[in-house]
Amino acid sequence: MTSNARSNIAVKTVDRGFGALFRYETSKVVQISSIKVSVIYRLIQLLIIAYVIGWVVVYKKGYQDFDDVVSGVTTKVKGVQYTNLTGTSIGARIWDVADYVVPPQENNAFFITTNAVVTRDQTQGACDEDPSVAPCFSDADCPAGKPQMLGNGVNTGRCVPSSQAPNKTSCEILAWCPVEVDQLPAGGTMFPEAVNFTVLIKDSIEFPLFGVKRRNVLDYYNSSQLQNCVYNPDTDMYCPVFRIGDILKLAGIDNFTKIATVGGVVSITVNWDCNLDWDASYCNPTYRFRRLDDENTKIAKGWNFRYANYYRINDTDHRTLIKAYGLRFVVYVTGRAGRFNVIPLTMNLGSGLALLGIATVLCDMIVLYLHHKKVIYRGAKYETLEDDDAYRLMNEEDDGLLSETSQDARQRVRASAQVLDPPGGNYGAIE
């Protein structure tokens, strides 16, 4: 391509750009009498109207204003367990709420001990480390001052016989002595009666936008009813007192002993979905339960942690170390309330009316690009008229782009009208 040809192309491109700048476009209404096109058009409109009214307004409550729930939860566990593990550091004892609910209160959660490793009467001094943590053959294997990060103390520099395993030696450490023997009691869970423990969940909620406050302890409960009711999804679905065994079953856990032995995590979801177009007394919670931890994991299974109870005897610090296994229940509160408001209704209906324009766009695509008479329809829809002061392109005759005069345009429109609307009004002429 020569430089002159490239220059001509550039000039023509700029010239056509100026031509587009000095053109005005306006909408043109073309009525097409076609049963097929009309049926498609009305069906699309009907689908849009059904979507707006059925889905947006009715199902999604597009006529309401919404607010999310604000909540505060407290829990209270009840139950007593007697254990008789003679020959162990635990011995025979009674466990009440203060013993097995650790800590006493959590934010939206509570923990129930179902198994434990108890090490009594520890004092600070020198003793042998667990041989599985710090085995040794000589003092050289136990550098003085080195902490046993996976163990219980700091090396003294001596290798001594192990009190936990005969014929084995381990490093001597400065620690709380004797060190813990990390072995659960035989026979599974220490607390088989924990399945019958109960928990009262008190949930106070508010929808600030509407100024509505509710509790899951409903007004028609008195003290006697609250003490004797137990949640049942079929017979007493609003009772806020839950039996631990029932929670586990509703979460899909059938083997209490298995989960109680090593512990686990269970969620309790309190859901408040309220329609405040009705009286607020109809705004009541529903409950869902599920297990969160993976029971099939191979390592670090369950839920456990350590804590200690401290005391002094003859000016010497003592403690009882407890490694607690158990069930951690996490309480989630979700919910949303809605109330009629004309503003969201108007906005949704307005959006629906705007969507009706899609029907015109889709039908235009069909008749202008897919219909077998698309050339005729396109000629009737798009028309160019030139006024006396129209901007004319350079060399438009050479380019074959000579615009038609107003008289030619009128003749073409009449010809198109005769094709689309023949004498006699036969609207079925175009199929």
C-alpha positions in Angstrom: 0.0 0.0 0.0 1.4 3.4 -1.1 1.8 6.4 1.2 -0.9 8.2 -0.8 -3.4 5.4 -0.3 -2.7 5.4 3.5 -3.2 9.1 3.6 -6.5 8.8 1.7 -7.7 6.2 4.2 -6.8 8.4 7.2 -8.5 11.4 5.7 -11.7 9.4 5.0 -11.7 8.0 8.5 -11.4 11.5 10.0 -14.0 12.8 7.6 -16.5 10.0 8.5 -15.9 10.8 12.2 -16.9 14.4 11.6 -19.9 13.1 9.7 -21.0 11.1 12.7 -20.5 14.1 14.9 -23.1 16.1 12.9 -25.8 13.5 12.8 -28.8 13.2 15.1 -30.5 9.9 15.8 -34.0 9.5 17.1 -36.1 6.4 17.8 -38.5 5.1 15.2 -41.6 3.0 15.9 -42.2 0.2 13.5 -45.3 -1.9 14.0 -44.8 -5.5 12.8 -48.0 -7.5 12.4 -46.7 -11.0 12.9 -48.3 -13.7 15.1 -45.0 -15.5 15.7 -43.0 -12.4 16.7 -45.9 -11.1 18.9 -46.3 -14.4 20.8 -42.5 -14.4 21.5 -42.7 -10.8 22.7 -45.7 -11.4 25.0 -44.1 -14.6 26.4 -40.9 -12.8 27.3 -42.9 -10.0 29.0 -45.0 -12.6 30.9 -41.8 -14.3 32.2 -40.3 -11.0 33.3 -43.6 -10.1 35.1 -43.7 -13.5 36.8 -40.1 -13.1 37.9 -40.7 -9.7 39.4 -44.0 -10.5 41.1 -43.4 -14.1 42.1 -39.7 -14.1 42.9 -38.7 -10.6 43.8 -41.9 -9.3 45.5 -43.5 -12.4 47.0 -40.8 -15.0 47.6 -38.0 -12.6 48.4 -40.4 -10.2 50.2 -39.4 -7.2 48.0 -42.2 -5.2 49.7 -40.3 -5.2 53.1 -37.5 -3.4 54.7 -35.0 -5.7 56.5 -32.8 -5.6 59.6 -30.2 -8.1 60.9 -30.4 -9.5 64.4 -28.2 -8.3 67.4 -27.8 -10.9 70.1 -26.4 -11.8 73.5 -26.2 -15.4 74.7 -25.7 -16.9 78.2 -25.7 -20.6 79.2 -26.3 -22.6 82.4 -25.4 -26.3 82.6 -26.8 -28.7 85.2 -25.8 -32.2 86.2 -23.8 -34.2 88.7 -21.4 -37.2 88.1 -19.8 -39.6 90.6 -16.6 -41.3 89.6 -14.8 -44.1 91.5 -11.4 -44.6 89.9 -9.6 -46.1 92.8 -5.9 -46.8 92.2 -5.5 -43.7 90.1 -4.7 -40.1 90.9 -8.4 -39.3 90.5 -9.9 -41.6 93.1 -13.5 -41.5 94.2 -15.2 -38.1 94.0 -18.2 -36.1 93.0 -18.1 -33.8 90.0 -20.5 -30.9 89.8 -20.9 -28.0 87.4 -18.1 -26.0 89.0 -15.7 -29.0 88.3 -16.6 -29.9 84.7 -17.7 -26.6 83.1 -14.4 -24.9 82.4 -14.3 -21.9 82.1 -17.6 -21.1 83.9 -18.6 -18.6 81.1 -17.6 -18.1 77.5 -18.8 -15.8 74.8 -21.5 -17.7 72.9 -20.0 -21.1 73.9 -19.6 -23.6 76.8 -17.5 -26.6 77.5 -18.4 -29.8 79.4 -15.6 -32.1 80.6 -16.3 -35.8 79.7 -12.8 -37.3 80.3 -9.6 -36.2 82.1 -6.0 -36.9 83.0 -5.5 -35.7 86.6 -2.1 -35.2 88.2 -2.4 -34.4 91.9 -0.2 -32.6 94.4 2.4 -31.2 92.1 5.2 -29.1 93.6 8.1 -27.3 92.0 11.3 -29.4 92.2 13.5 -31.8 90.3 12.2 -35.0 88.9 12.5 -37.3 85.8 11.0 -36.2 82.5 8.6 -38.4 80.5 10.9 -41.0 78.8 9.1 -40.6 75.5 10.0 -36.9 75.5 13.5 -36.8 76.8 15.2 -40.3 76.7 18.9 -40.4 77.5 21.8 -42.8 78.0 24.2 -40.4 79.8 24.4 -37.0 81.3 25.8 -35.7 78.0 22.4 -36.3 76.5 20.8 -33.8 78.9 22.6 -30.4 78.6 21.9 -28.3 81.7 19.6 -25.4 81.2 18.1 -26.7 78.0 14.2 -26.5 78.1 12.2 -29.4 77.0 9.8 -27.5 74.7 7.6 -30.6 74.2 7.9 -31.7 77.8 7.5 -30.1 81.2 10.6 -28.4 82.4 14.3 -27.5 82.1 17.2 -30.0 82.2 19.4 -30.2 85.3 22.2 -31.9 83.4 21.6 -35.4 84.9 20.3 -38.6 83.3 18.3 -40.6 85.8 16.1 -43.7 86.0 12.5 -43.2 84.9 9.8 -43.5 87.4 7.2 -44.1 84.6 8.9 -46.9 82.7 11.1 -49.5 84.3 14.5 -50.2 82.7 14.4 -46.8 81.0 16.2 -43.5 81.8 15.3 -39.9 81.1 16.6 -36.5 81.7 16.1 -34.9 85.1 14.3 -31.6 84.9 13.2 -28.7 87.1 9.4 -28.7 86.8 6.1 -29.2 88.6 6.7 -32.7 89.9 5.7 -35.4 89.5 5.2 -34.8 85.8 2.0 -35.7 84.0 1.5 -39.3 82.8 -0.6 -38.6 79.7 -2.8 -41.6 79.7 -6.6 -41.6 79.8 -8.5 -43.9 82.3 -9.5 -47.2 81.0 -13.1 -47.9 79.9 -13.8 -44.8 77.8 -15.4 -41.7 79.2 -15.2 -40.8 82.9 -18.6 -39.1 82.7 -21.1 -41.5 81.2 -23.9 -39.5 82.9 -22.9 -36.4 80.9 -25.3 -37.6 78.2 -28.2 -36.6 80.6 -26.8 -33.2 81.6 -28.9 -30.3 80.5 -28.1 -26.8 79.4 -30.3 -23.7 79.5 -29.5 -21.4 76.6 -30.8 -17.8 77.1 -30.7 -15.7 74.0 -31.8 -12.0 74.1 -32.1 -10.4 70.6 -33.1 -7.1 69.1 -33.9 -5.8 65.7 -32.7 -2.2 66.1 -34.3 -0.7 63.0 -37.7 -1.8 64.2 -37.2 -1.5 67.9 -38.3 -5.1 68.5 -36.7 -7.1 71.4 -37.3 -10.8 72.0 -36.1 -13.7 74.1 -36.0 -17.4 73.4 -37.5 -17.9 76.9 -41.1 -17.3 75.8 -43.5 -15.3 78.0 -46.0 -18.2 78.6 -43.3 -20.3 80.4 -43.4 -20.1 84.2 -40.7 -21.3 86.6 -42.1 -24.8 87.0 -42.5 -25.3 83.2 -39.0 -24.0 82.6 -37.5 -26.4 85.1 -39.3 -29.4 83.7 -39.4 -28.9 79.9 -36.8 -30.3 77.6 -36.4 -29.3 74.0 -38.0 -31.6 71.4 -38.3 -30.5 67.8 -41.7 -32.1 67.5 -43.4 -31.7 70.9 -41.7 -28.7 72.6 -39.8 -26.8 69.9 -39.6 -23.5 71.9 -38.2 -25.0 75.2 -34.7 -23.4 75.8 -33.5 -26.3 77.9 -31.5 -28.9 76.0 -30.4 -32.4 77.0 -26.8 -33.1 75.9 -27.7 -36.5 74.4 -30.5 -34.9 72.3 -28.2 -32.2 71.0 -25.7 -34.9 69.9 -28.4 -37.0 68.2 -29.8 -34.0 66.3 -26.2 -33.3 65.2 -26.0 -36.8 63.8 -23.8 -38.3 66.6 -25.1 -41.6 67.7 -22.1 -42.9 69.7 -21.8 -40.8 72.8 -19.0 -42.8 74.4 -16.8 -42.4 71.3 -17.0 -38.6 71.2 -16.9 -38.2 75.0 -13.7 -40.1 75.2 -11.5 -37.7 73.2 -13.9 -34.7 72.9 -15.4 -32.8 70.0 -17.0 -29.6 68.8 -20.7 -29.1 68.1 -22.5 -26.0 66.9 -25.9 -24.8 68.0 -27.5 -22.3 65.7 -30.4 -20.2 66.9 -32.1 -18.7 63.9 -34.6 -15.7 64.1 -36.4 -15.2 60.8 -39.3 -12.9 61.6 -42.1 -11.3 59.6 -42.9 -8.2 61.6 -46.0 -7.5 59.5 -47.5 -10.0 62.0 -47.5 -9.4 65.7 -44.1 -9.7 67.4 -45.3 -12.6 69.5 -45.0 -14.7 66.3 -41.3 -14.0 66.2 -39.8 -17.1 67.7 -36.5 -19.0 67.2 -35.6 -22.3 65.5 -32.6 -24.4 66.3 -30.1 -26.4 64.2 -27.3 -28.6 65.4 -24.2 -30.0 63.6 -20.8 -31.5 64.4 -17.9 -29.2 63.4 -14.8 -31.3 64.1 -13.8 -34.3 61.8 -14.2 -37.5 63.7 -12.2 -39.4 61.0 -9.0 -37.4 61.3 -6.0 -39.5 62.1 -4.0 -37.0 64.4 -5.0 -34.3 66.9 -8.4 -35.8 67.2 -11.1 -34.3 69.5 -10.9 -31.4 71.9 -8.7 -31.0 75.0 -6.7 -28.5 77.0 -4.9 -28.2 80.4 -5.6 -26.1 83.4 -4.5 -26.2 87.1 -6.0 -25.6 90.5 -3.5 -24.0 92.9 -3.3 -24.1 96.7 -0.6 -23.7 99.4 0.4 -26.1 102.2 3.1 -24.9 104.7 4.1 -22.0 102.5 4.7 -24.3 99.6 2.8 -23.9 96.3 0.9 -27.0 95.2 -1.4 -27.6 92.2 -3.6 -30.2 90.7 -3.0 -30.4 86.9 -6.0 -31.5 84.8 -5.9 -32.3 81.1 -9.6 -32.0 80.2 -11.2 -33.8 77.2 -14.8 -32.8 76.4 -17.5 -31.3 74.3 -17.3 -27.7 73.3 -20.6 -26.3 72.1 -20.5 -23.1 70.1 -23.7 -21.1 69.9 -24.4 -19.1 66.7 -27.2 -16.6 66.4 -28.5 -15.7 63.0 -31.6 -14.0 61.7 -33.3 -11.2 59.9 -36.6 -9.4 60.3 -38.7 -7.7 57.7 -41.6 -5.2 57.8 -43.6 -3.6 55.0 -42.2 -0.4 53.5 -43.5 1.3 50.4 -40.0 2.4 49.3 -38.5 -1.0 48.6 -41.7 -2.1 47.0 -41.6 0.9 44.6 -38.0 0.3 43.8 -38.5 -3.3 43.0 -41.6 -2.6 40.8 -39.6 0.1 39.1 -36.8 -2.2 38.4 -39.3 -4.8 37.1 -40.7 -2.2 34.6 -37.2 -1.5 33.4 -36.6 -5.2 32.8 -39.6 -5.2 30.4 -37.3 -3.4 28.0 -35.4 -6.7 27.6 -38.4 -8.1 25.7 -38.0 -5.4 23.1 -34.3 -5.9 22.8 -34.6 -9.7 22.4 -37.4 -9.4 19.8 -35.4 -6.8 17.9 -32.5 -9.3 17.7 -34.9 -11.9 16.4 -36.5 -9.9 13.6 -33.4 -8.0 12.6 -30.9 -10.8 12.6 -32.6 -14.2 12.8 -36.0 -13.9 11.0 -36.1 -15.0 7.3 -37.4 -11.5 6.3 -34.8 -9.7 8.3 -33.7 -7.5 5.3 -37.2 -6.1 5.0 -37.5 -5.4 8.7 -34.1 -3.9 8.9 -34.9 -1.6 6.0 -38.1 -0.4 7.7 -36.4 0.2 11.0 -33.2 2.0 9.9 -33.6 5.1 7.7 -31.2 8.0 6.8 -32.7 11.5 6.0 -30.6 14.5 4.9 -31.6 18.1 5.5 -30.3 21.0 3.4 -27.5 21.8 5.8 -26.3 18.1 6.1 -22.6 17.5 6.4 -21.5 15.7 3.3 -18.6 13.3 3.1 -15.7 14.0 0.7 -15.8 11.8 -2.5 -18.9 10.1 -1.3 -19.9 9.3 -4.9 -16.6 7.5 -5.4 -17.1 5.5 -2.3 -20.6 4.5 -3.2 -21.9 6.2 -0.1 -24.2 8.8 -1.6 -27.0 9.3 0.8 -30.5 9.2 -0.5 -32.6 12.3 -0.8 -35.7 12.9 1.3 -37.9 12.1 -1.7 -36.1 8.7 -2.2 -36.4 7.9 1.5 -40.1 8.5 1.4 -40.5 6.3 -1.6 -38.6 3.5 0.1 -40.7 3.8 3.2 -43.9 3.5 1.2 -42.5 0.5 -0.6 -41.6 -1.2 2.7 -45.1 -0.4 4.1 -46.7 -2.0 1.1 -44.7 -5.2 1.7 -45.4 -5.3 5.4 -49.1 -4.2 5.2 -50.5 -5.2 1.8 -53.9 -3.9 0.6 -56.8 -5.6 2.3 -55.1 -5.7 5.7 -53.9 -9.3 5.4 -51.8 -9.5 8.6 -50.7 -13.0 7.9 -48.8 -12.1 4.8 -45.4 -12.3 6.6 -44.7 -15.5 8.3 
